[in-house]
Amino acid sequence: MRLSFEFYTARAQEAALEAEAATLENVRQRSLRAEKSWRGLAEMAQMVTFERAKAERLKLALMPPVASLT
């Protein structure tokens, strides 16, 4: 399974809901830490996707033009 921004964001949302529903303070704190971690992973995934697209555009821009077949 490819981990994506959407996956990480969904896990962060689940952790936030778990924290909101928690009655024990330690469970709430654990869920809040998990949410923070998942959101950090989501941001990194989004950045990696952006940087890959940027690198691909740069690579295409530096390629020599292809001769036409006419």
mmCIF file as Biopython writes it, N, C-alpha, C and O atoms, coordinates in Angstrom:
data_model
#
loop_
_atom_site.group_PDB
_atom_site.id
_atom_site.type_symbol
_atom_site.label_atom_id
_atom_site.label_alt_id
_atom_site.label_comp_id
_atom_site.label_asym_id
_atom_site.label_entity_id
_atom_site.label_seq_id
_atom_site.pdbx_PDB_ins_code
_atom_site.Cartn_x
_atom_site.Cartn_y
_atom_site.Cartn_z
_atom_site.occupancy
_atom_site.B_iso_or_equiv
_atom_site.auth_seq_id
_atom_site.auth_asym_id
_atom_site.pdbx_PDB_model_num
ATOM 1   N N  . MET A ? 1  ? 0.839   -1.172 0.000   1.0 0.0 1  A 1 
ATOM 2   C CA . MET A ? 1  ? 0.000   0.000  0.000   1.0 0.0 1  A 1 
ATOM 3   C C  . MET A ? 1  ? 0.890   1.243  0.000   1.0 0.0 1  A 1 
ATOM 4   O O  . MET A ? 1  ? 1.822   1.359  0.796   1.0 0.0 1  A 1 
ATOM 5   N N  . ARG A ? 2  ? 0.589   2.144  -0.888  1.0 0.0 2  A 1 
ATOM 6   C CA . ARG A ? 2  ? 1.338   3.387  -0.973  1.0 0.0 2  A 1 
ATOM 7   C C  . ARG A ? 2  ? 0.775   4.374  0.052   1.0 0.0 2  A 1 
ATOM 8   O O  . ARG A ? 2  ? -0.410  4.708  0.038   1.0 0.0 2  A 1 
ATOM 9   N N  . LEU A ? 3  ? 1.648   4.822  0.927   1.0 0.0 3  A 1 
ATOM 10  C CA . LEU A ? 3  ? 1.207   5.777  1.943   1.0 0.0 3  A 1 
ATOM 11  C C  . LEU A ? 3  ? 1.151   7.163  1.328   1.0 0.0 3  A 1 
ATOM 12  O O  . LEU A ? 3  ? 2.098   7.608  0.680   1.0 0.0 3  A 1 
ATOM 13  N N  . SER A ? 4  ? 0.047   7.830  1.535   1.0 0.0 4  A 1 
ATOM 14  C CA . SER A ? 4  ? -0.151  9.117  0.893   1.0 0.0 4  A 1 
ATOM 15  C C  . SER A ? 4  ? -0.612  10.169 1.898   1.0 0.0 4  A 1 
ATOM 16  O O  . SER A ? 4  ? -0.915  9.879  3.056   1.0 0.0 4  A 1 
ATOM 17  N N  . PHE A ? 5  ? -0.650  11.382 1.407   1.0 0.0 5  A 1 
ATOM 18  C CA . PHE A ? 5  ? -1.136  12.503 2.202   1.0 0.0 5  A 1 
ATOM 19  C C  . PHE A ? 5  ? -2.525  12.194 2.758   1.0 0.0 5  A 1 
ATOM 20  O O  . PHE A ? 5  ? -2.799  12.457 3.929   1.0 0.0 5  A 1 
ATOM 21  N N  . GLU A ? 6  ? -3.396  11.639 1.923   1.0 0.0 6  A 1 
ATOM 22  C CA . GLU A ? 6  ? -4.763  11.343 2.343   1.0 0.0 6  A 1 
ATOM 23  C C  . GLU A ? 6  ? -4.787  10.301 3.460   1.0 0.0 6  A 1 
ATOM 24  O O  . GLU A ? 6  ? -5.564  10.422 4.407   1.0 0.0 6  A 1 
ATOM 25  N N  . PHE A ? 7  ? -3.939  9.281  3.351   1.0 0.0 7  A 1 
ATOM 26  C CA . PHE A ? 7  ? -3.861  8.243  4.376   1.0 0.0 7  A 1 
ATOM 27  C C  . PHE A ? 7  ? -3.430  8.847  5.706   1.0 0.0 7  A 1 
ATOM 28  O O  . PHE A ? 7  ? -4.065  8.618  6.735   1.0 0.0 7  A 1 
ATOM 29  N N  . TYR A ? 8  ? -2.353  9.616  5.678   1.0 0.0 8  A 1 
ATOM 30  C CA . TYR A ? 8  ? -1.841  10.220 6.909   1.0 0.0 8  A 1 
ATOM 31  C C  . TYR A ? 8  ? -2.855  11.179 7.522   1.0 0.0 8  A 1 
ATOM 32  O O  . TYR A ? 8  ? -3.025  11.213 8.740   1.0 0.0 8  A 1 
ATOM 33  N N  . THR A ? 9  ? -3.516  11.944 6.693   1.0 0.0 9  A 1 
ATOM 34  C CA . THR A ? 9  ? -4.520  12.889 7.183   1.0 0.0 9  A 1 
ATOM 35  C C  . THR A ? 9  ? -5.689  12.154 7.830   1.0 0.0 9  A 1 
ATOM 36  O O  . THR A ? 9  ? -6.207  12.588 8.860   1.0 0.0 9  A 1 
ATOM 37  N N  . ALA A ? 10 ? -6.101  11.052 7.231   1.0 0.0 10 A 1 
ATOM 38  C CA . ALA A ? 10 ? -7.197  10.269 7.803   1.0 0.0 10 A 1 
ATOM 39  C C  . ALA A ? 10 ? -6.800  9.708  9.164   1.0 0.0 10 A 1 
ATOM 40  O O  . ALA A ? 10 ? -7.606  9.725  10.094  1.0 0.0 10 A 1 
ATOM 41  N N  . ARG A ? 11 ? -5.584  9.217  9.294   1.0 0.0 11 A 1 
ATOM 42  C CA . ARG A ? 11 ? -5.121  8.694  10.593  1.0 0.0 11 A 1 
ATOM 43  C C  . ARG A ? 11 ? -5.054  9.824  11.621  1.0 0.0 11 A 1 
ATOM 44  O O  . ARG A ? 11 ? -5.396  9.614  12.785  1.0 0.0 11 A 1 
ATOM 45  N N  . ALA A ? 12 ? -4.622  11.007 11.214  1.0 0.0 12 A 1 
ATOM 46  C CA . ALA A ? 12 ? -4.568  12.148 12.130  1.0 0.0 12 A 1 
ATOM 47  C C  . ALA A ? 12 ? -5.967  12.496 12.621  1.0 0.0 12 A 1 
ATOM 48  O O  . ALA A ? 12 ? -6.164  12.786 13.801  1.0 0.0 12 A 1 
ATOM 49  N N  . GLN A ? 13 ? -6.926  12.467 11.720  1.0 0.0 13 A 1 
ATOM 50  C CA . GLN A ? 13 ? -8.312  12.776 12.095  1.0 0.0 13 A 1 
ATOM 51  C C  . GLN A ? 13 ? -8.842  11.731 13.074  1.0 0.0 13 A 1 
ATOM 52  O O  . GLN A ? 13 ? -9.534  12.071 14.034  1.0 0.0 13 A 1 
ATOM 53  N N  . GLU A ? 14 ? -8.522  10.465 12.834  1.0 0.0 14 A 1 
ATOM 54  C CA . GLU A ? 14 ? -8.952  9.413  13.754  1.0 0.0 14 A 1 
ATOM 55  C C  . GLU A ? 14 ? -8.350  9.629  15.144  1.0 0.0 14 A 1 
ATOM 56  O O  . GLU A ? 14 ? -9.034  9.477  16.156  1.0 0.0 14 A 1 
ATOM 57  N N  . ALA A ? 15 ? -7.074  9.982  15.182  1.0 0.0 15 A 1 
ATOM 58  C CA . ALA A ? 15 ? -6.415  10.219 16.470  1.0 0.0 15 A 1 
ATOM 59  C C  . ALA A ? 15 ? -7.042  11.417 17.182  1.0 0.0 15 A 1 
ATOM 60  O O  . ALA A ? 15 ? -7.207  11.398 18.402  1.0 0.0 15 A 1 
ATOM 61  N N  . ALA A ? 16 ? -7.386  12.448 16.433  1.0 0.0 16 A 1 
ATOM 62  C CA . ALA A ? 16 ? -8.015  13.629 17.033  1.0 0.0 16 A 1 
ATOM 63  C C  . ALA A ? 16 ? -9.379  13.269 17.629  1.0 0.0 16 A 1 
ATOM 64  O O  . ALA A ? 16 ? -9.728  13.724 18.718  1.0 0.0 16 A 1 
ATOM 65  N N  . LEU A ? 17 ? -10.129 12.464 16.918  1.0 0.0 17 A 1 
ATOM 66  C CA . LEU A ? 17 ? -11.440 12.041 17.432  1.0 0.0 17 A 1 
ATOM 67  C C  . LEU A ? 17 ? -11.282 11.167 18.667  1.0 0.0 17 A 1 
ATOM 68  O O  . LEU A ? 17 ? -12.062 11.271 19.613  1.0 0.0 17 A 1 
ATOM 69  N N  . GLU A ? 18 ? -10.268 10.305 18.656  1.0 0.0 18 A 1 
ATOM 70  C CA . GLU A ? 18 ? -10.000 9.459  19.817  1.0 0.0 18 A 1 
ATOM 71  C C  . GLU A ? 18 ? -9.624  10.325 21.025  1.0 0.0 18 A 1 
ATOM 72  O O  . GLU A ? 18 ? -10.057 10.057 22.146  1.0 0.0 18 A 1 
ATOM 73  N N  . ALA A ? 19 ? -8.825  11.351 20.791  1.0 0.0 19 A 1 
ATOM 74  C CA . ALA A ? 19 ? -8.429  12.247 21.885  1.0 0.0 19 A 1 
ATOM 75  C C  . ALA A ? 19 ? -9.647  12.977 22.442  1.0 0.0 19 A 1 
ATOM 76  O O  . ALA A ? 19 ? -9.780  13.148 23.654  1.0 0.0 19 A 1 
ATOM 77  N N  . GLU A ? 20 ? -10.519 13.399 21.562  1.0 0.0 20 A 1 
ATOM 78  C CA . GLU A ? 20 ? -11.717 14.124 21.987  1.0 0.0 20 A 1 
ATOM 79  C C  . GLU A ? 20 ? -12.633 13.236 22.826  1.0 0.0 20 A 1 
ATOM 80  O O  . GLU A ? 20 ? -13.279 13.707 23.762  1.0 0.0 20 A 1 
ATOM 81  N N  . ALA A ? 21 ? -12.683 11.951 22.484  1.0 0.0 21 A 1 
ATOM 82  C CA . ALA A ? 21 ? -13.581 11.032 23.180  1.0 0.0 21 A 1 
ATOM 83  C C  . ALA A ? 21 ? -12.954 10.426 24.434  1.0 0.0 21 A 1 
ATOM 84  O O  . ALA A ? 21 ? -13.653 9.803  25.232  1.0 0.0 21 A 1 
ATOM 85  N N  . ALA A ? 22 ? -11.670 10.597 24.612  1.0 0.0 22 A 1 
ATOM 86  C CA . ALA A ? 22 ? -10.975 9.960  25.731  1.0 0.0 22 A 1 
ATOM 87  C C  . ALA A ? 22 ? -11.434 10.521 27.070  1.0 0.0 22 A 1 
ATOM 88  O O  . ALA A ? 22 ? -11.644 11.724 27.224  1.0 0.0 22 A 1 
ATOM 89  N N  . THR A ? 23 ? -11.582 9.625  28.025  1.0 0.0 23 A 1 
ATOM 90  C CA . THR A ? 23 ? -11.931 10.054 29.377  1.0 0.0 23 A 1 
ATOM 91  C C  . THR A ? 23 ? -10.699 10.076 30.280  1.0 0.0 23 A 1 
ATOM 92  O O  . THR A ? 23 ? -10.661 10.798 31.276  1.0 0.0 23 A 1 
ATOM 93  N N  . LEU A ? 24 ? -9.710  9.291  29.926  1.0 0.0 24 A 1 
ATOM 94  C CA . LEU A ? 24 ? -8.468  9.267  30.708  1.0 0.0 24 A 1 
ATOM 95  C C  . LEU A ? 24 ? -7.454  10.231 30.103  1.0 0.0 24 A 1 
ATOM 96  O O  . LEU A ? 24 ? -7.278  10.277 28.886  1.0 0.0 24 A 1 
ATOM 97  N N  . GLU A ? 25 ? -6.800  10.987 30.945  1.0 0.0 25 A 1 
ATOM 98  C CA . GLU A ? 25 ? -5.846  12.002 30.488  1.0 0.0 25 A 1 
ATOM 99  C C  . GLU A ? 25 ? -4.686  11.395 29.714  1.0 0.0 25 A 1 
ATOM 100 O O  . GLU A ? 25 ? -4.262  11.951 28.701  1.0 0.0 25 A 1 
ATOM 101 N N  . ASN A ? 26 ? -4.164  10.260 30.177  1.0 0.0 26 A 1 
ATOM 102 C CA . ASN A ? 26 ? -3.035  9.650  29.465  1.0 0.0 26 A 1 
ATOM 103 C C  . ASN A ? 26 ? -3.436  9.170  28.068  1.0 0.0 26 A 1 
ATOM 104 O O  . ASN A ? 26 ? -2.627  9.229  27.142  1.0 0.0 26 A 1 
ATOM 105 N N  . VAL A ? 27 ? -4.656  8.702  27.910  1.0 0.0 27 A 1 
ATOM 106 C CA . VAL A ? 27 ? -5.143  8.276  26.596  1.0 0.0 27 A 1 
ATOM 107 C C  . VAL A ? 27 ? -5.307  9.497  25.699  1.0 0.0 27 A 1 
ATOM 108 O O  . VAL A ? 27 ? -4.957  9.462  24.519  1.0 0.0 27 A 1 
ATOM 109 N N  . ARG A ? 28 ? -5.836  10.566 26.260  1.0 0.0 28 A 1 
ATOM 110 C CA . ARG A ? 28 ? -6.000  11.800 25.487  1.0 0.0 28 A 1 
ATOM 111 C C  . ARG A ? 28 ? -4.644  12.327 25.019  1.0 0.0 28 A 1 
ATOM 112 O O  . ARG A ? 28 ? -4.494  12.712 23.859  1.0 0.0 28 A 1 
ATOM 113 N N  . GLN A ? 29 ? -3.665  12.346 25.907  1.0 0.0 29 A 1 
ATOM 114 C CA . GLN A ? 29 ? -2.327  12.823 25.554  1.0 0.0 29 A 1 
ATOM 115 C C  . GLN A ? 29 ? -1.691  11.938 24.483  1.0 0.0 29 A 1 
ATOM 116 O O  . GLN A ? 29 ? -1.076  12.439 23.541  1.0 0.0 29 A 1 
ATOM 117 N N  . ARG A ? 30 ? -1.840  10.631 24.631  1.0 0.0 30 A 1 
ATOM 118 C CA . ARG A ? 30 ? -1.291  9.709  23.636  1.0 0.0 30 A 1 
ATOM 119 C C  . ARG A ? 30 ? -1.908  9.965  22.259  1.0 0.0 30 A 1 
ATOM 120 O O  . ARG A ? 30 ? -1.203  9.992  21.251  1.0 0.0 30 A 1 
ATOM 121 N N  . SER A ? 31 ? -3.217  10.151 22.226  1.0 0.0 31 A 1 
ATOM 122 C CA . SER A ? 31 ? -3.905  10.397 20.956  1.0 0.0 31 A 1 
ATOM 123 C C  . SER A ? 31 ? -3.487  11.730 20.343  1.0 0.0 31 A 1 
ATOM 124 O O  . SER A ? 31 ? -3.347  11.841 19.125  1.0 0.0 31 A 1 
ATOM 125 N N  . LEU A ? 32 ? -3.290  12.737 21.184  1.0 0.0 32 A 1 
ATOM 126 C CA . LEU A ? 32 ? -2.837  14.034 20.673  1.0 0.0 32 A 1 
ATOM 127 C C  . LEU A ? 32 ? -1.422  13.938 20.103  1.0 0.0 32 A 1 
ATOM 128 O O  . LEU A ? 32 ? -1.114  14.570 19.092  1.0 0.0 32 A 1 
ATOM 129 N N  . ARG A ? 33 ? -0.559  13.147 20.751  1.0 0.0 33 A 1 
ATOM 130 C CA . ARG A ? 33 ? 0.793   12.936 20.207  1.0 0.0 33 A 1 
ATOM 131 C C  . ARG A ? 33 ? 0.724   12.199 18.880  1.0 0.0 33 A 1 
ATOM 132 O O  . ARG A ? 33 ? 1.454   12.521 17.942  1.0 0.0 33 A 1 
ATOM 133 N N  . ALA A ? 34 ? -0.156  11.209 18.807  1.0 0.0 34 A 1 
ATOM 134 C CA . ALA A ? 34 ? -0.318  10.453 17.564  1.0 0.0 34 A 1 
ATOM 135 C C  . ALA A ? 34 ? -0.823  11.378 16.449  1.0 0.0 34 A 1 
ATOM 136 O O  . ALA A ? 34 ? -0.338  11.324 15.319  1.0 0.0 34 A 1 
ATOM 137 N N  . GLU A ? 35 ? -1.784  12.209 16.778  1.0 0.0 35 A 1 
ATOM 138 C CA . GLU A ? 35 ? -2.310  13.150 15.782  1.0 0.0 35 A 1 
ATOM 139 C C  . GLU A ? 35 ? -1.192  14.055 15.253  1.0 0.0 35 A 1 
ATOM 140 O O  . GLU A ? 35 ? -1.078  14.270 14.046  1.0 0.0 35 A 1 
ATOM 141 N N  . LYS A ? 36 ? -0.384  14.573 16.151  1.0 0.0 36 A 1 
ATOM 142 C CA . LYS A ? 36 ? 0.714   15.454 15.745  1.0 0.0 36 A 1 
ATOM 143 C C  . LYS A ? 36 ? 1.686   14.717 14.823  1.0 0.0 36 A 1 
ATOM 144 O O  . LYS A ? 36 ? 2.153   15.275 13.830  1.0 0.0 36 A 1 
ATOM 145 N N  . SER A ? 37 ? 1.984   13.477 15.153  1.0 0.0 37 A 1 
ATOM 146 C CA . SER A ? 37 ? 2.892   12.684 14.320  1.0 0.0 37 A 1 
ATOM 147 C C  . SER A ? 37 ? 2.301   12.427 12.935  1.0 0.0 37 A 1 
ATOM 148 O O  . SER A ? 37 ? 2.979   12.594 11.922  1.0 0.0 37 A 1 
ATOM 149 N N  . TRP A ? 38 ? 1.041   12.022 12.902  1.0 0.0 38 A 1 
ATOM 150 C CA . TRP A ? 38 ? 0.395   11.767 11.608  1.0 0.0 38 A 1 
ATOM 151 C C  . TRP A ? 38 ? 0.342   13.034 10.759  1.0 0.0 38 A 1 
ATOM 152 O O  . TRP A ? 38 ? 0.554   12.976 9.548   1.0 0.0 38 A 1 
ATOM 153 N N  . ARG A ? 39 ? 0.062   14.174 11.382  1.0 0.0 39 A 1 
ATOM 154 C CA . ARG A ? 39 ? 0.025   15.428 10.609  1.0 0.0 39 A 1 
ATOM 155 C C  . ARG A ? 39 ? 1.406   15.779 10.071  1.0 0.0 39 A 1 
ATOM 156 O O  . ARG A ? 39 ? 1.528   16.282 8.955   1.0 0.0 39 A 1 
ATOM 157 N N  . GLY A ? 40 ? 2.444   15.518 10.856  1.0 0.0 40 A 1 
ATOM 158 C CA . GLY A ? 40 ? 3.808   15.734 10.376  1.0 0.0 40 A 1 
ATOM 159 C C  . GLY A ? 40 ? 4.135   14.850 9.185   1.0 0.0 40 A 1 
ATOM 160 O O  . GLY A ? 40 ? 4.754   15.300 8.221   1.0 0.0 40 A 1 
ATOM 161 N N  . LEU A ? 41 ? 3.719   13.589 9.253   1.0 0.0 41 A 1 
ATOM 162 C CA . LEU A ? 41 ? 3.940   12.677 8.130   1.0 0.0 41 A 1 
ATOM 163 C C  . LEU A ? 41 ? 3.162   13.132 6.893   1.0 0.0 41 A 1 
ATOM 164 O O  . LEU A ? 41 ? 3.649   13.020 5.768   1.0 0.0 41 A 1 
ATOM 165 N N  . ALA A ? 42 ? 1.955   13.643 7.111   1.0 0.0 42 A 1 
ATOM 166 C CA . ALA A ? 42 ? 1.153   14.140 5.989   1.0 0.0 42 A 1 
ATOM 167 C C  . ALA A ? 42 ? 1.839   15.319 5.313   1.0 0.0 42 A 1 
ATOM 168 O O  . ALA A ? 42 ? 1.871   15.408 4.086   1.0 0.0 42 A 1 
ATOM 169 N N  . GLU A ? 43 ? 2.384   16.216 6.113   1.0 0.0 43 A 1 
ATOM 170 C CA . GLU A ? 43 ? 3.093   17.371 5.547   1.0 0.0 43 A 1 
ATOM 171 C C  . GLU A ? 43 ? 4.321   16.926 4.758   1.0 0.0 43 A 1 
ATOM 172 O O  . GLU A ? 43 ? 4.603   17.458 3.684   1.0 0.0 43 A 1 
ATOM 173 N N  . MET A ? 44 ? 5.048   15.947 5.297   1.0 0.0 44 A 1 
ATOM 174 C CA . MET A ? 44 ? 6.228   15.441 4.577   1.0 0.0 44 A 1 
ATOM 175 C C  . MET A ? 44 ? 5.827   14.769 3.269   1.0 0.0 44 A 1 
ATOM 176 O O  . MET A ? 44 ? 6.488   14.951 2.247   1.0 0.0 44 A 1 
ATOM 177 N N  . ALA A ? 45 ? 4.754   13.999 3.298   1.0 0.0 45 A 1 
ATOM 178 C CA . ALA A ? 45 ? 4.290   13.331 2.080   1.0 0.0 45 A 1 
ATOM 179 C C  . ALA A ? 45 ? 3.895   14.354 1.025   1.0 0.0 45 A 1 
ATOM 180 O O  . ALA A ? 45 ? 4.182   14.180 -0.159  1.0 0.0 45 A 1 
ATOM 181 N N  . GLN A ? 46 ? 3.239   15.414 1.459   1.0 0.0 46 A 1 
ATOM 182 C CA . GLN A ? 46 ? 2.834   16.466 0.532   1.0 0.0 46 A 1 
ATOM 183 C C  . GLN A ? 46 ? 4.067   17.164 -0.049  1.0 0.0 46 A 1 
ATOM 184 O O  . GLN A ? 46 ? 4.104   17.477 -1.239  1.0 0.0 46 A 1 
ATOM 185 N N  . MET A ? 47 ? 5.072   17.406 0.791   1.0 0.0 47 A 1 
ATOM 186 C CA . MET A ? 47 ? 6.293   18.053 0.333   1.0 0.0 47 A 1 
ATOM 187 C C  . MET A ? 47 ? 7.043   17.161 -0.664  1.0 0.0 47 A 1 
ATOM 188 O O  . MET A ? 47 ? 7.555   17.647 -1.672  1.0 0.0 47 A 1 
ATOM 189 N N  . VAL A ? 48 ? 7.105   15.870 -0.379  1.0 0.0 48 A 1 
ATOM 190 C CA . VAL A ? 48 ? 7.791   14.939 -1.282  1.0 0.0 48 A 1 
ATOM 191 C C  . VAL A ? 48 ? 7.091   14.918 -2.637  1.0 0.0 48 A 1 
ATOM 192 O O  . VAL A ? 48 ? 7.751   14.930 -3.676  1.0 0.0 48 A 1 
ATOM 193 N N  . THR A ? 49 ? 5.774   14.886 -2.633  1.0 0.0 49 A 1 
ATOM 194 C CA . THR A ? 49 ? 5.017   14.893 -3.890  1.0 0.0 49 A 1 
ATOM 195 C C  . THR A ? 49 ? 5.307   16.164 -4.681  1.0 0.0 49 A 1 
ATOM 196 O O  . THR A ? 49 ? 5.514   16.113 -5.893  1.0 0.0 49 A 1 
ATOM 197 N N  . PHE A ? 50 ? 5.321   17.300 -3.994  1.0 0.0 50 A 1 
ATOM 198 C CA . PHE A ? 50 ? 5.609   18.576 -4.637  1.0 0.0 50 A 1 
ATOM 199 C C  . PHE A ? 50 ? 7.023   18.589 -5.218  1.0 0.0 50 A 1 
ATOM 200 O O  . PHE A ? 50 ? 7.225   19.007 -6.358  1.0 0.0 50 A 1 
ATOM 201 N N  . GLU A ? 51 ? 7.998   18.131 -4.434  1.0 0.0 51 A 1 
ATOM 202 C CA . GLU A ? 51 ? 9.389   18.135 -4.887  1.0 0.0 51 A 1 
ATOM 203 C C  . GLU A ? 51 ? 9.608   17.176 -6.050  1.0 0.0 51 A 1 
ATOM 204 O O  . GLU A ? 51 ? 10.385  17.476 -6.957  1.0 0.0 51 A 1 
ATOM 205 N N  . ARG A ? 52 ? 8.940   16.035 -6.039  1.0 0.0 52 A 1 
ATOM 206 C CA . ARG A ? 52 ? 9.052   15.095 -7.169  1.0 0.0 52 A 1 
ATOM 207 C C  . ARG A ? 52 ? 8.516   15.723 -8.449  1.0 0.0 52 A 1 
ATOM 208 O O  . ARG A ? 52 ? 9.126   15.602 -9.511  1.0 0.0 52 A 1 
ATOM 209 N N  . ALA A ? 53 ? 7.377   16.393 -8.342  1.0 0.0 53 A 1 
ATOM 210 C CA . ALA A ? 53 ? 6.796   17.049 -9.514  1.0 0.0 53 A 1 
ATOM 211 C C  . ALA A ? 53 ? 7.720   18.158 -10.015 1.0 0.0 53 A 1 
ATOM 212 O O  . ALA A ? 53 ? 7.898   18.326 -11.221 1.0 0.0 53 A 1 
ATOM 213 N N  . LYS A ? 54 ? 8.302   18.909 -9.089  1.0 0.0 54 A 1 
ATOM 214 C CA . LYS A ? 54 ? 9.225   19.981 -9.458  1.0 0.0 54 A 1 
ATOM 215 C C  . LYS A ? 54 ? 10.461  19.411 -10.159 1.0 0.0 54 A 1 
ATOM 216 O O  . LYS A ? 54 ? 10.911  19.962 -11.163 1.0 0.0 54 A 1 
ATOM 217 N N  . ALA A ? 55 ? 11.003  18.324 -9.643  1.0 0.0 55 A 1 
ATOM 218 C CA . ALA A ? 55 ? 12.175  17.690 -10.253 1.0 0.0 55 A 1 
ATOM 219 C C  . ALA A ? 55 ? 11.839  17.165 -11.648 1.0 0.0 55 A 1 
ATOM 220 O O  . ALA A ? 55 ? 12.652  17.267 -12.566 1.0 0.0 55 A 1 
ATOM 221 N N  . GLU A ? 56 ? 10.659  16.613 -11.800 1.0 0.0 56 A 1 
ATOM 222 C CA . GLU A ? 56 ? 10.243  16.102 -13.112 1.0 0.0 56 A 1 
ATOM 223 C C  . GLU A ? 56 ? 10.103  17.243 -14.124 1.0 0.0 56 A 1 
ATOM 224 O O  . GLU A ? 56 ? 10.516  17.109 -15.277 1.0 0.0 56 A 1 
ATOM 225 N N  . ARG A ? 57 ? 9.522   18.363 -13.690 1.0 0.0 57 A 1 
ATOM 226 C CA . ARG A ? 57 ? 9.402   19.517 -14.588 1.0 0.0 57 A 1 
ATOM 227 C C  . ARG A ? 57 ? 10.778  20.035 -14.993 1.0 0.0 57 A 1 
ATOM 228 O O  . ARG A ? 57 ? 10.999  20.379 -16.154 1.0 0.0 57 A 1 
ATOM 229 N N  . LEU A ? 58 ? 11.696  20.089 -14.042 1.0 0.0 58 A 1 
ATOM 230 C CA . LEU A ? 58 ? 13.051  20.546 -14.333 1.0 0.0 58 A 1 
ATOM 231 C C  . LEU A ? 58 ? 13.745  19.596 -15.301 1.0 0.0 58 A 1 
ATOM 232 O O  . LEU A ? 58 ? 14.411  20.030 -16.241 1.0 0.0 58 A 1 
ATOM 233 N N  . LYS A ? 59 ? 13.583  18.314 -15.067 1.0 0.0 59 A 1 
ATOM 234 C CA . LYS A ? 59 ? 14.196  17.316 -15.949 1.0 0.0 59 A 1 
ATOM 235 C C  . LYS A ? 59 ? 13.665  17.458 -17.375 1.0 0.0 59 A 1 
ATOM 236 O O  . LYS A ? 59 ? 14.431  17.393 -18.336 1.0 0.0 59 A 1 
ATOM 237 N N  . LEU A ? 60 ? 12.367  17.649 -17.507 1.0 0.0 60 A 1 
ATOM 238 C CA . LEU A ? 60 ? 11.770  17.817 -18.835 1.0 0.0 60 A 1 
ATOM 239 C C  . LEU A ? 60 ? 12.241  19.106 -19.499 1.0 0.0 60 A 1 
ATOM 240 O O  . LEU A ? 60 ? 12.446  19.143 -20.712 1.0 0.0 60 A 1 
ATOM 241 N N  . ALA A ? 61 ? 12.412  20.156 -18.713 1.0 0.0 61 A 1 
ATOM 242 C CA . ALA A ? 61 ? 12.847  21.445 -19.248 1.0 0.0 61 A 1 
ATOM 243 C C  . ALA A ? 61 ? 14.295  21.360 -19.762 1.0 0.0 61 A 1 
ATOM 244 O O  . ALA A ? 61 ? 14.660  22.063 -20.704 1.0 0.0 61 A 1 
ATOM 245 N N  . LEU A ? 62 ? 15.105  20.510 -19.150 1.0 0.0 62 A 1 
ATOM 246 C CA . LEU A ? 62 ? 16.519  20.403 -19.537 1.0 0.0 62 A 1 
ATOM 247 C C  . LEU A ? 62 ? 16.760  19.399 -20.654 1.0 0.0 62 A 1 
ATOM 248 O O  . LEU A ? 62 ? 17.861  19.332 -21.200 1.0 0.0 62 A 1 
ATOM 249 N N  . MET A ? 63 ? 15.733  18.613 -21.000 1.0 0.0 63 A 1 
ATOM 250 C CA . MET A ? 63 ? 15.909  17.636 -22.068 1.0 0.0 63 A 1 
ATOM 251 C C  . MET A ? 63 ? 16.006  18.327 -23.413 1.0 0.0 63 A 1 
ATOM 252 O O  . MET A ? 63 ? 15.290  19.298 -23.660 1.0 0.0 63 A 1 
ATOM 253 N N  . PRO A ? 64 ? 16.888  17.841 -24.300 1.0 0.0 64 A 1 
ATOM 254 C CA . PRO A ? 64 ? 16.950  18.439 -25.635 1.0 0.0 64 A 1 
ATOM 255 C C  . PRO A ? 64 ? 15.670  18.099 -26.411 1.0 0.0 64 A 1 
ATOM 256 O O  . PRO A ? 64 ? 15.053  17.060 -26.179 1.0 0.0 64 A 1 
ATOM 257 N N  . PRO A ? 65 ? 15.288  18.973 -27.318 1.0 0.0 65 A 1 
ATOM 258 C CA . PRO A ? 65 ? 14.071  18.703 -28.096 1.0 0.0 65 A 1 
ATOM 259 C C  . PRO A ? 65 ? 14.248  17.462 -28.951 1.0 0.0 65 A 1 
ATOM 260 O O  . PRO A ? 65 ? 15.347  17.168 -29.420 1.0 0.0 65 A 1 
ATOM 261 N N  . VAL A ? 66 ? 13.168  16.746 -29.147 1.0 0.0 66 A 1 
ATOM 262 C CA . VAL A ? 66 ? 13.186  15.539 -29.968 1.0 0.0 66 A 1 
ATOM 263 C C  . VAL A ? 66 ? 12.952  15.932 -31.422 1.0 0.0 66 A 1 
ATOM 264 O O  . VAL A ? 66 ? 12.047  16.712 -31.720 1.0 0.0 66 A 1 
ATOM 265 N N  . ALA A ? 67 ? 13.764  15.393 -32.327 1.0 0.0 67 A 1 
ATOM 266 C CA . ALA A ? 67 ? 13.610  15.701 -33.756 1.0 0.0 67 A 1 
ATOM 267 C C  . ALA A ? 67 ? 12.300  15.115 -34.243 1.0 0.0 67 A 1 
ATOM 268 O O  . ALA A ? 67 ? 11.913  14.018 -33.840 1.0 0.0 67 A 1 
ATOM 269 N N  . SER A ? 68 ? 11.623  15.843 -35.106 1.0 0.0 68 A 1 
ATOM 270 C CA . SER A ? 68 ? 10.346  15.366 -35.611 1.0 0.0 68 A 1 
ATOM 271 C C  . SER A ? 68 ? 10.569  14.294 -36.669 1.0 0.0 68 A 1 
ATOM 272 O O  . SER A ? 68 ? 11.621  14.252 -37.307 1.0 0.0 68 A 1 
ATOM 273 N N  . LEU A ? 69 ? 9.609   13.458 -36.847 1.0 0.0 69 A 1 
ATOM 274 C CA . LEU A ? 69 ? 9.735   12.324 -37.777 1.0 0.0 69 A 1 
ATOM 275 C C  . LEU A ? 69 ? 9.047   12.620 -39.113 1.0 0.0 69 A 1 
ATOM 276 O O  . LEU A ? 69 ? 8.384   11.739 -39.658 1.0 0.0 69 A 1 
ATOM 277 N N  . THR A ? 70 ? 9.182   13.801 -39.641 1.0 0.0 70 A 1 
ATOM 278 C CA . THR A ? 70 ? 8.529   14.135 -40.917 1.0 0.0 70 A 1 
ATOM 279 C C  . THR A ? 70 ? 9.456   14.022 -42.073 1.0 0.0 70 A 1 
ATOM 280 O O  . THR A ? 70 ? 9.057   14.269 -43.211 1.0 0.0 70 A 1 
#
